[in-house]
Amino acid sequence: MTSSHSNISMRAMPREMRLMSERIFSLSSLPKGFFLTVGDFPMYSQKLGLGGFALLEERFESFKSADPARISITSEDGNRLKLDAAGEHAWFVLPAAIDLLGELTARFGSAELTAVNVADAEELATAASFGGRTGLTITVSGNVLNAAPATVTGDVRKDDPLLWALLEDGVLVEADLWWRIYHLAKQALATDSVVSRRHAGPMIINEDGTIIGRKDNDDETDVSFLASRLSEREKEGAGS
């Protein structure tokens, strides 16, 4: 850390970064199943010294009109493919790009994908860190992604060394930026109230203390405090 408040950094770990990204992406126009596939990109981008969370904050308003369905294949020649991103952000292009690289590599032994009309195209560089998850070695040169087969070992340290580094050490994020990200992500949460507290988690707790939903033995939720005031009122009523 430095002595200047504006330059103070804090260490963020994957759990917190993924939680913030998921909540922020849930506020966008991305399909609900799709935004779960892109939650790691800001974290990886931050670790790689790319746009990271500053870019997530900067592009948030534009993400409200994101539409990955506009991305299309414009040409295919053997193991070479061209993808038109139609102005969509690189983070939203990469899930399809990596899947297509995997398909072409399985068919031809290698693959080359060129992505055009990509917003923040430099973020395509994060693809090189994701390939090992799906049995690919991916190299990126500008907007051209090349892939070759790689063995998936099941060892995170070998298959995804960047993720392992994040799990061990996290990544430094400017503190002021992180708190802005935190408050931005809070917009995805329900306003705190007595009612919202009773509805948190996989069940609903009625005002009288009865539970709707999950009641299995593994649930460690202590609901007694929610019914205690009612019990006191009942005692008062019985004594009057």
C-alpha positions in Angstrom: 0.0 0.0 0.0 1.0 3.6 -0.4 0.5 6.6 1.8 -1.7 8.4 -0.7 -5.4 7.5 -0.1 -6.3 7.7 -3.8 -3.6 5.1 -4.6 -4.3 2.7 -1.8 -4.8 -0.9 -3.1 -6.5 -3.8 -1.5 -6.2 -7.5 -2.2 -9.3 -9.0 -3.7 -9.8 -12.8 -3.8 -11.8 -14.9 -6.4 -14.9 -15.4 -4.3 -15.5 -11.6 -3.9 -14.5 -10.8 -7.5 -16.8 -13.4 -8.9 -19.7 -12.3 -6.6 -19.3 -8.6 -7.7 -19.1 -9.5 -11.4 -22.1 -11.8 -11.3 -24.2 -9.2 -9.6 -23.2 -6.5 -12.0 -23.6 -8.6 -15.1 -27.1 -9.6 -13.8 -28.0 -5.9 -14.1 -27.2 -5.9 -17.8 -29.3 -7.1 -20.7 -27.4 -10.3 -21.0 -29.5 -13.5 -21.0 -29.7 -14.9 -17.5 -27.8 -18.1 -18.3 -25.2 -16.2 -20.3 -23.9 -13.8 -17.7 -22.8 -16.7 -15.6 -20.3 -17.7 -18.3 -18.5 -14.4 -18.3 -18.1 -13.8 -14.6 -14.4 -14.7 -14.5 -13.4 -12.3 -17.3 -13.0 -9.1 -15.3 -11.0 -11.0 -12.7 -8.6 -12.5 -15.2 -8.4 -9.2 -17.0 -7.4 -7.5 -13.7 -4.7 -10.2 -13.0 -3.3 -9.8 -16.6 -3.0 -6.0 -16.2 -5.7 -5.3 -18.8 -8.9 -3.4 -18.3 -10.1 -5.4 -15.3 -12.7 -3.9 -12.9 -12.0 -0.3 -14.1 -13.2 -1.4 -17.5 -16.2 -3.2 -16.0 -17.2 0.0 -14.3 -16.6 2.1 -17.4 -18.6 -0.1 -19.7 -21.5 -0.9 -17.3 -24.0 1.4 -19.0 -23.2 0.0 -22.5 -23.7 -3.5 -21.1 -27.3 -2.7 -20.4 -27.9 -3.0 -24.2 -25.6 -5.9 -24.8 -26.9 -8.6 -27.2 -24.5 -11.5 -27.8 -27.1 -13.1 -30.1 -25.9 -10.5 -32.7 -22.5 -12.3 -32.9 -22.3 -14.4 -36.1 -20.0 -16.5 -38.2 -19.4 -14.7 -41.5 -17.0 -17.2 -43.2 -15.5 -20.6 -42.6 -12.7 -22.3 -44.5 -11.6 -25.6 -43.1 -10.1 -24.8 -39.7 -10.3 -21.1 -40.2 -13.3 -19.1 -39.2 -14.3 -15.4 -39.1 -16.6 -14.1 -36.4 -18.4 -10.8 -36.6 -19.0 -9.4 -33.1 -21.4 -6.7 -34.3 -19.9 -4.3 -31.8 -20.3 -6.6 -28.8 -17.7 -6.5 -26.1 -14.8 -8.9 -26.2 -15.9 -10.6 -22.9 -19.2 -11.5 -24.6 -17.5 -12.8 -27.7 -15.0 -15.1 -25.9 -17.4 -17.9 -24.7 -18.6 -18.5 -28.3 -15.0 -18.1 -29.7 -13.5 -20.6 -27.3 -16.3 -23.1 -28.0 -15.8 -22.7 -31.8 -12.0 -23.1 -31.4 -12.7 -26.3 -29.5 -15.0 -27.7 -32.2 -12.6 -26.8 -35.1 -9.6 -28.2 -33.2 -11.5 -31.5 -32.6 -12.2 -31.7 -36.4 -9.0 -30.5 -37.9 -6.3 -30.7 -35.2 -5.9 -27.0 -35.0 -8.0 -23.8 -35.4 -7.8 -20.1 -36.3 -10.5 -17.7 -35.4 -10.5 -14.0 -36.5 -12.9 -11.7 -34.6 -13.9 -8.4 -36.1 -16.0 -5.5 -34.9 -15.1 -6.3 -31.3 -15.4 -3.6 -28.6 -12.3 -3.5 -26.4 -10.6 -6.1 -28.7 -7.5 -6.1 -26.5 -9.5 -8.1 -24.0 -9.5 -11.0 -26.3 -6.0 -11.7 -24.9 -7.7 -13.3 -21.8 -8.6 -16.3 -24.1 -5.0 -17.5 -23.7 -5.6 -18.1 -20.0 -8.9 -20.0 -20.5 -7.9 -22.6 -23.1 -6.5 -25.1 -20.6 -9.9 -25.5 -19.0 -11.2 -27.1 -22.2 -8.2 -28.9 -23.5 -6.8 -26.1 -25.7 -3.6 -24.2 -26.0 -4.8 -20.7 -27.2 -2.5 -18.0 -28.5 -3.8 -14.5 -29.3 -2.3 -12.0 -31.7 -4.5 -8.9 -31.9 -7.9 -10.1 -33.0 -6.7 -13.5 -34.2 -7.0 -16.6 -31.9 -5.2 -19.8 -32.7 -5.8 -23.1 -30.9 -4.2 -26.5 -30.6 -5.0 -29.5 -28.5 -3.8 -29.7 -24.9 -4.1 -32.4 -22.3 -6.5 -31.6 -19.4 -4.8 -33.0 -16.3 -7.4 -32.2 -13.7 -4.8 -30.2 -11.8 -5.7 -26.5 -11.6 -2.1 -25.5 -11.3 -1.4 -27.0 -14.7 -4.7 -26.6 -16.5 -5.3 -23.0 -15.4 -2.2 -21.5 -13.7 -3.7 -18.0 -13.7 -6.7 -19.2 -11.7 -4.3 -21.0 -9.3 -2.4 -17.7 -8.9 -5.6 -15.9 -8.1 -6.7 -18.6 -5.6 -3.4 -18.3 -3.8 -2.7 -14.6 -3.9 -5.7 -12.8 -5.3 -5.0 -9.5 -7.1 -4.5 -5.9 -6.1 -7.3 -3.5 -6.9 -7.4 0.2 -6.2 -9.5 0.5 -3.1 -11.6 3.4 -4.3 -12.4 1.5 -7.5 -13.3 -1.7 -5.5 -15.7 0.2 -3.3 -17.4 1.7 -6.4 -17.7 -1.8 -7.8 -19.1 -3.0 -4.5 -21.8 -0.3 -4.4 -22.6 -0.9 -8.1 -23.1 -4.6 -7.4 -25.4 -3.8 -4.5 -27.9 -2.5 -7.0 -28.7 -6.1 -7.8 -29.9 -6.8 -4.2 -33.3 -6.3 -2.8 -33.7 -3.3 -0.4 -33.0 -4.3 3.1 -36.2 -4.7 5.1 -37.9 -7.0 7.6 -39.7 -8.7 4.7 -36.6 -9.1 2.6 -34.7 -10.7 5.5 -37.4 -13.3 5.9 -37.2 -14.1 2.2 -33.4 -14.5 2.0 -32.0 -17.9 1.0 -33.8 -21.0 -0.2 -36.9 -20.5 1.9 -39.5 -18.0 3.1 -40.1 -17.4 6.8 -43.6 -16.2 7.5 -44.3 -13.6 10.2 -45.6 -16.4 12.6 -42.3 -18.3 12.2 -43.6 -21.0 9.9 -41.3 -21.9 7.0 -42.1 -22.3 3.3 -39.4 -24.1 1.3 -36.3 -25.9 2.3 -36.5 -27.7 5.6 -33.8 -30.3 5.3 -31.5 -31.3 8.2 -28.5 -29.7 6.6 -29.9 -26.3 6.9 -28.2 -24.5 9.7 -30.3 -21.4 9.6 -31.5 -20.3 13.0 -35.0 -18.9 12.5 -35.9 -18.7 16.2 -35.0 -15.0 16.4 -37.6 -14.3 13.8 -40.3 -15.9 15.8 -39.2 -14.7 19.3 -41.0 -11.4 19.2 -44.2 -13.2 18.1 -43.8 -15.6 21.0 -43.5 -12.7 23.4 -46.6 -11.1 22.0 -48.5 -14.3 22.4 -47.4 -14.5 26.0 -48.5 -11.0 26.6 -51.9 -11.8 25.0 -52.3 -14.9 27.1 -51.6 -13.0 30.3 -54.0 -10.1 29.6 
